[in-house]
Amino acid sequence: MKTKINISLFFAYSFVLSNVIVDQLHLSTIWNYSISFLVAFVGTLIFKAKIKDFSLNKSLLIFTFLIFIFLPLVGKKEITSLENRTLAPMPEWRWSNIWKFFFQYQSYFEDRFAYRNEMIAGINRIKINIFHKSAMSDLVAIGDNGWFFMAKKDYIMATSAIYTEAQLDTIVFNLELVTKYFASKNIKYYFMMLPVKARIYPEHMLSLQLLEMTNSKMDQIYERLKKNQIIKSIDCKQELIDGKKVRDTYYQTDTHWNMFGAFLGYKKLMPLLQSDFPNLTAYNENDFVVDSIMLYDGNLQKMLGFTNMFQMKHFSFKFKNSNEPITITLNILDYPNAQFTESQMPHSGNNLKLFLVRDSFSELLKIFLVPTFNTSVLAWTPNIPVTAVLQESPDLVVHEMLELFSDNLLKLPPEILADQDFINEYMRNRNK
Amino acid sequence: MVFSSPIFLFLFLPVTLLLTLLTHKYKFRNLTLLILSMFFYAFGEGELILLMFGSITINYFIGLWIGRVNSKFPLVVGVIVNIGALVIYKYLGFIIYNLNEVLSLFFHYQLPNVKIKLPVGISFYTFQILSYLIDVYRRKNEPQKSYIDLALYISLFPQLIAGPIVRYKDVAMQIVHRKLNSHLFQIGLERFIIGLGKKMIIANVMAMAADVAFGVESSMLSAPAAWFGIICYSLQLYFDFSGYSDMAIGLGKMLGFDFLENFRFPYTSRSIREFWQRWHISLSNWFRDYLYIPLGGNQKGKGRTFFNLYTVFFLTGLWHGTSWNFVLWGLGHGTLMVIERVGFGKLLLKIPPIFQHVYTLLSVVLLWVFFRAETLPDAIGYFNALFNFNGNGHYTFAVISDNEIITFFIIGLILSVNGFNRAIKKIFVLTIRNKSNRAPIRSIFRMSRTIFLLMVLFYSGMIIATGSYNPFIYFRF
């Protein structure tokens, strides 16, 4: 009996392993199974001669171990990253590059070995069920009631470090300069920094992460901007916190705000824009049909290898009038790494042109903002593309930026930095 | 490359096992293993492999030279060359830093500081080479005439970067003649899985709490959190280090080598003296045989014995890292050894065992503060937190712990004192007592053990796949 189990075990493992290897040849299914069967059969015949040396325990341990370490080597390489990043490429072998090759190959292999994503999902499932904790707690923290938070060390540093007085001075100076620069070109500039999820839902966070994120870069910047008369800034943090009484404002398993949060941001932004452009009409909640559905989605969930383990509440805001803006993609050659789109809304009731400098949070904000303007140009880029702004000649620039990227404000856009005459003149006027 | 990485587990190890099994003649097998060991080192250390190659080549010739002549001179050359390389690559920056501190008291002149990348494992392989040269000089073994075999002894990947420090005479026979069979493979594999589990499942989880405790300002740490942090660190260190040794011993067995044990439940010790007979045994033995005894050991009077002990523990501390904290840690152990020798040891034997354990554990755990803290002020700050001189910190026990940490903390405490093995054996004995047919129960126990080991393997392997928190604590050694 034991011998039969032993042989069956060996045959099954050999079949699985050879099947995974043969699968790389992209043969038809029948060929694939036939070759795998043949290999497993011959292997089992050879094993049968040695079977005296193998107890059932030994076979189970050794063969399971071997299949566990060989499958990731011979299986299909992963082609997608759970963390929404580009996987390390296969390094080029050159004698001059030999030492770097080893390091680069390690990154390549560790990004792509077969079954990586399945193993990540597996261990996360186990740890969440047993310990209510992700296996990658240095990447994603699981808080109360199914609320996930980004927990990367560099993310925490980028959002929660304390700025020096000099750094805050630089940020304010740069924002002033940008405002004045665009004003000199007859363009109004509005700055809108958005809080990361931890600022809105601290009650769901782990106490350790809460302590690590005590300081907010956004709060430090807005505290300084309160005293400033030049920069037009919008702080919607309190509205997002208050809005929770009505509906959630951020997704549970994602880093982003939801459509209701985006709508609250829009509502906070519009009065400031209307004070400069009175013919702008803002949408109210009455203009929309609001629905809520549960979705299996969220970038934080995906980082743990899941696609359908956790649900998050999604609010959809659909216009009662189905006036969809016409959107086209623009190619602005000076900015090869930025995405530009232009949208037209003929029935907006104004002739204003918006230039929105955006990050991923504007994916939902644009749903409200774009139909408000006759023309909207959206630039998905970390820095203000000054040349593109001047080329498009909008009436206003809204610069939406997540708190995470606040260090970008420590640098001036290169086009403004190059305009030394303007900077000198501004400095002279400022010192007066 | 470390054992707890995807590239080791899912690329290097399968390829190594395949190639080792395919090569039957020992010469080819040794050459294959040597090439693989070089790849193993190059993946982590890049061009520093050239340093190891250079060291192997020089020591090959020095070994032959020592074997040919009846003089101490070639041995002295060998010791100077090897200790010189160790000092340059490991201690030069530390020496210059301290010289500059002294110089700054008297002069404005400062020596230019140097930054040299520390080759991982240099302390281990240098000590192995020294043991080889000294044993050849002492005629305990013949000089190795085959360059490949000597290179394999020095660079053999299982023990290359974190020990155990294998002595040449212990593996000389196995290099030229070793058995590879499924029985040894199974024993080695079981040991490897246990080591992998110790590292990935217990040590890394303990590290999460320890790193938070030692990472925040000590004034922010409450006393219970500080105690929890240092006990977690004690468990991390034991399970990481002994886990790595288990993996090395297991891999060695799978490849036909038999390495000596490196840890024997050190936290069950009843004195510091016993602790050092159970902790990092290969290093303790090395210092005993190649330093303590040549210095005179305990044969030249009490004063000389104490001096020898302090010398050994000063160097043991320095061996672990280039910081005065390590020296203080070593001297702390040295002082306790001296205290035990002047009479406290005898007194210890008269008190109940529980107090012997408390004394030893408390001493060991408190001295780990020096080992873990980055600087001396950090260590002092941590002591302040331990004895609550800081008031109430924000980082409490509840903040730095979670379900997983507490679970493995308890499991770690039990396993570190051999509780699990004893309990299983006891259950087994009780189950088979008075049973005439013991075979089925034995089979069930064996099968349970196999399934348990496989679960540990899968769990550890999946954690490795995440590429998440996986500290490597030997980078200073």
Interface residues (C-beta under 8 A of the other chain):
Chain A: K50 D53 F54 L56 N57 K58 L60 L61 I62 T64 F65 L66 F68 I69 F70 P72 L73 W99 K100 F102 F103 Y105 Q106 F109 E110 F113 Y115 R116 M119 I120 G122 I123 N124 I126 K127 I130 F131 H132 K133 A135 M136 S137 D138 L139 L206 S207 L208 L211
Chain B: M1 S5 P6 I7 L9 F10 L11 L13 P14 V15 L17 A42 F43 G46 E47 N181 S182 H183 F185 Q186 L189 E190 I193 M208 V212 H394 Y395 A398 V399 I400 D402 N403 E404 T407 R446 M447 R449 T450 I451 L453 L454 L457 F458 Y459 G461 M462 I463 A465 T466 G467 S468 Y469
